């Protein structure tokens, strides 16, 4: 998910695609580069979606509210 006006993105991480060094490093580099230009990346896992969706939603909304949504 992306909120362009607020410069917020939610990125989902899974072991399927993030359980190797190159992918992990690429994701961290992308997050760092986005932060350098004012974006905030909220990282989430499948377990967050499956087991704690309300907590994840509350965290995302808190970030969006802090950025003026």
N, C-alpha and C positions, 0 to 999 in steps of 0.2 A: 504494500500500500504506500502511496505517496500523497502528501499534501504539499503541493508546490508553493502555495502562498506562504505557508508557515515554515517551509524548508524542513519538513519532517518526513522520514521514510521508516517503514517497518520492514525489516528483513528477516525472513525465516531461515533458520539454520537446521540442517538435518545431518545425521551421520552418513546418510547415503551420498551426499554431495560435499560434505565438509569434514570428512574423516581422513583427509590426507594433507600433508604439509603445503603443497602448492595452492590448493583451493583455500585453505585456511588463511594463508598469507595474502592471497589475492583479495579475499573479503576484508581483511584487516586494513590493507592498503586502501581499498575503496572507501571504507568507513573513515579512515584518517584524512583522505583527500576531500571527502564531503564535509567533514568537520572544519577543515581549513578554509572552506568557502561559506561557512555559516550553516551547514545542514546538521541536523541531529538524526542519527540512525538508532532506532530502537530495535534491538536484536531479540528475537523470540525463537523458541524451539517448538517442535510438535507437542512435546509434553506441556508447554505453556498453553497451547491451543486446546489440547485434550483435557488436561487436568486442572488448569487454572485460568480459564478464559476470562472470568470476571476480573481477576487480578491483572492480567495482561491489558484488558480494555481500560481499566482504571489508570494504569501506568501510561498508556498511550494518550488518554484524554488529559492527564496531568501535563504531559509534555506539550500537547496542542494548546491547552489553556495558557501555559507559560509563554507560548509563542503567539498569543493573541487571537486564538480561535474562539 
